[in-house]
């Protein structure tokens, strides 16, 4: 258990929040976090979030911006830092074999990443998302595309594909080179 206090501010075109929390039984283990964003006109949003835990070396931060096109598609770019990330040696020492409960491609192990994403919805039926993730620590990358199509009010088709590059000693491509899936989603 623990306790937290949060302060929010919303202004004209911007917002900010600061959160401090402490775990019960450890008064010196205060974590401080927050987020903020600002609209720069009607189409551009800049934002940031982060935290500073008791061990400052484990802090995390995200800084990004998004642009909304006149047809309402969105392009986003983000930089993410995770002090909890590891080096290549630590990565392969920690995960020599996977037990089937998690895929290495589902996680971010390193410390510095750049993300670029494009999202578009077409005719209220088709949604397209393309994401590029660049691991700045080792230069490896992942490109993923997600497509959904509303066949009817209750049936949706989907497809996804991912390609990873980087080589055997990199975060991406060292476990999975490419993957894909397709299917139908039914709702009642």
Secondary structure as a PSIPRED ss2 file (coil, helix, strand):
# PSIPRED VFORMAT (PSIPRED V4.0)

   1 X C   1.000  0.000  0.000
   2 X E   0.000  0.000  1.000
   3 X E   0.000  0.000  1.000
   4 X E   0.000  0.000  1.000
   5 X E   0.000  0.000  1.000
   6 X E   0.000  0.000  1.000
   7 X E   0.000  0.000  1.000
   8 X E   0.000  0.000  1.000
   9 X E   0.000  0.000  1.000
  10 X E   0.000  0.000  1.000
  11 X E   0.000  0.000  1.000
  12 X C   1.000  0.000  0.000
  13 X C   1.000  0.000  0.000
  14 X E   0.000  0.000  1.000
  15 X E   0.000  0.000  1.000
  16 X E   0.000  0.000  1.000
  17 X E   0.000  0.000  1.000
  18 X E   0.000  0.000  1.000
  19 X E   0.000  0.000  1.000
  20 X E   0.000  0.000  1.000
  21 X E   0.000  0.000  1.000
  22 X E   0.000  0.000  1.000
  23 X E   0.000  0.000  1.000
  24 X C   1.000  0.000  0.000
  25 X C   1.000  0.000  0.000
  26 X C   1.000  0.000  0.000
  27 X C   1.000  0.000  0.000
  28 X C   1.000  0.000  0.000
  29 X C   1.000  0.000  0.000
  30 X E   0.000  0.000  1.000
  31 X E   0.000  0.000  1.000
  32 X E   0.000  0.000  1.000
  33 X E   0.000  0.000  1.000
  34 X E   0.000  0.000  1.000
  35 X E   0.000  0.000  1.000
  36 X E   0.000  0.000  1.000
  37 X E   0.000  0.000  1.000
  38 X E   0.000  0.000  1.000
  39 X E   0.000  0.000  1.000
  40 X E   0.000  0.000  1.000
  41 X C   1.000  0.000  0.000
  42 X C   1.000  0.000  0.000
  43 X C   1.000  0.000  0.000
  44 X E   0.000  0.000  1.000
  45 X E   0.000  0.000  1.000
  46 X E   0.000  0.000  1.000
  47 X E   0.000  0.000  1.000
  48 X E   0.000  0.000  1.000
  49 X E   0.000  0.000  1.000
  50 X E   0.000  0.000  1.000
  51 X E   0.000  0.000  1.000
  52 X E   0.000  0.000  1.000
  53 X C   1.000  0.000  0.000
  54 X C   1.000  0.000  0.000
  55 X C   1.000  0.000  0.000
  56 X H   0.000  1.000  0.000
  57 X H   0.000  1.000  0.000
  58 X H   0.000  1.000  0.000
  59 X C   1.000  0.000  0.000
  60 X E   0.000  0.000  1.000
  61 X E   0.000  0.000  1.000
  62 X E   0.000  0.000  1.000
  63 X E   0.000  0.000  1.000
  64 X E   0.000  0.000  1.000
  65 X E   0.000  0.000  1.000
  66 X E   0.000  0.000  1.000
  67 X E   0.000  0.000  1.000
  68 X E   0.000  0.000  1.000
  69 X C   1.000  0.000  0.000
  70 X C   1.000  0.000  0.000
  71 X C   1.000  0.000  0.000
  72 X C   1.000  0.000  0.000
  73 X C   1.000  0.000  0.000
  74 X E   0.000  0.000  1.000
  75 X E   0.000  0.000  1.000
  76 X E   0.000  0.000  1.000
  77 X E   0.000  0.000  1.000
  78 X E   0.000  0.000  1.000
  79 X E   0.000  0.000  1.000
  80 X E   0.000  0.000  1.000
  81 X E   0.000  0.000  1.000
  82 X E   0.000  0.000  1.000
  83 X C   1.000  0.000  0.000
  84 X C   1.000  0.000  0.000
  85 X C   1.000  0.000  0.000
  86 X C   1.000  0.000  0.000
  87 X C   1.000  0.000  0.000
  88 X H   0.000  1.000  0.000
  89 X H   0.000  1.000  0.000
  90 X H   0.000  1.000  0.000
  91 X H   0.000  1.000  0.000
  92 X H   0.000  1.000  0.000
  93 X H   0.000  1.000  0.000
  94 X H   0.000  1.000  0.000
  95 X C   1.000  0.000  0.000
  96 X C   1.000  0.000  0.000
  97 X C   1.000  0.000  0.000
  98 X C   1.000  0.000  0.000
  99 X C   1.000  0.000  0.000
 100 X C   1.000  0.000  0.000
 101 X C   1.000  0.000  0.000
 102 X C   1.000  0.000  0.000
 103 X C   1.000  0.000  0.000
 104 X H   0.000  1.000  0.000
 105 X H   0.000  1.000  0.000
 106 X H   0.000  1.000  0.000
 107 X C   1.000  0.000  0.000
 108 X C   1.000  0.000  0.000
 109 X C   1.000  0.000  0.000
 110 X C   1.000  0.000  0.000
 111 X C   1.000  0.000  0.000
 112 X E   0.000  0.000  1.000
 113 X E   0.000  0.000  1.000
 114 X E   0.000  0.000  1.000
 115 X E   0.000  0.000  1.000
 116 X E   0.000  0.000  1.000
 117 X E   0.000  0.000  1.000
 118 X E   0.000  0.000  1.000
 119 X E   0.000  0.000  1.000
 120 X E   0.000  0.000  1.000
 121 X E   0.000  0.000  1.000
 122 X E   0.000  0.000  1.000
 123 X C   1.000  0.000  0.000
 124 X C   1.000  0.000  0.000
 125 X C   1.000  0.000  0.000
 126 X E   0.000  0.000  1.000
 127 X E   0.000  0.000  1.000
 128 X E   0.000  0.000  1.000
 129 X E   0.000  0.000  1.000
 130 X E   0.000  0.000  1.000
 131 X E   0.000  0.000  1.000
 132 X E   0.000  0.000  1.000
 133 X E   0.000  0.000  1.000
 134 X E   0.000  0.000  1.000
 135 X E   0.000  0.000  1.000
 136 X C   1.000  0.000  0.000
 137 X C   1.000  0.000  0.000
 138 X C   1.000  0.000  0.000
 139 X C   1.000  0.000  0.000
 140 X C   1.000  0.000  0.000
 141 X E   0.000  0.000  1.000
 142 X E   0.000  0.000  1.000
 143 X E   0.000  0.000  1.000
 144 X E   0.000  0.000  1.000
 145 X E   0.000  0.000  1.000
 146 X E   0.000  0.000  1.000
 147 X E   0.000  0.000  1.000
 148 X E   0.000  0.000  1.000
 149 X E   0.000  0.000  1.000
 150 X E   0.000  0.000  1.000
 151 X C   1.000  0.000  0.000
 152 X C   1.000  0.000  0.000
 153 X C   1.000  0.000  0.000
 154 X C   1.000  0.000  0.000
 155 X E   0.000  0.000  1.000
 156 X E   0.000  0.000  1.000
 157 X E   0.000  0.000  1.000
 158 X E   0.000  0.000  1.000
 159 X E   0.000  0.000  1.000
 160 X E   0.000  0.000  1.000
 161 X E   0.000  0.000  1.000
 162 X E   0.000  0.000  1.000
 163 X E   0.000  0.000  1.000
 164 X E   0.000  0.000  1.000
 165 X E   0.000  0.000  1.000
 166 X C   1.000  0.000  0.000
 167 X C   1.000  0.000  0.000
 168 X C   1.000  0.000  0.000
 169 X C   1.000  0.000  0.000
 170 X C   1.000  0.000  0.000
 171 X C   1.000  0.000  0.000
 172 X C   1.000  0.000  0.000
 173 X C   1.000  0.000  0.000
 174 X C   1.000  0.000  0.000
 175 X C   1.000  0.000  0.000
 176 X C   1.000  0.000  0.000
 177 X C   1.000  0.000  0.000
 178 X E   0.000  0.000  1.000
 179 X E   0.000  0.000  1.000
 180 X E   0.000  0.000  1.000
 181 X E   0.000  0.000  1.000
 182 X E   0.000  0.000  1.000
 183 X E   0.000  0.000  1.000
 184 X E   0.000  0.000  1.000
 185 X E   0.000  0.000  1.000
 186 X E   0.000  0.000  1.000
 187 X C   1.000  0.000  0.000
 188 X C   1.000  0.000  0.000
